[in-house]
Amino acid sequence: MTILVARLLLGGMFAIAALAKLAERGGARRAVVAFGVPRTATPFVASAIIAAELGIAALLLAGPWSS
């Protein structure tokens, strides 16, 4: 039961983080630039981070019901 709750909470946090970045894509790009990523790669890196967060959230949230 503890593992289920942990997966749901962590998956929810990843989903919220990804949705927040989708709502404010300019802020996500500025954050990526602040980390030192070259400006030419910024759109790709920001999109990759959002996609990774959504993917991790999907795997964490779908996992408890698949087993």
Secondary structure, DSSP 8 states (H G I E B T S, - for coil): -HHHHHHHHHHHHHHHHHHHHHHTHHHHHHHHHHTT--TTTHHHHHHHHHHHHHHHHHHHHHHHHH-
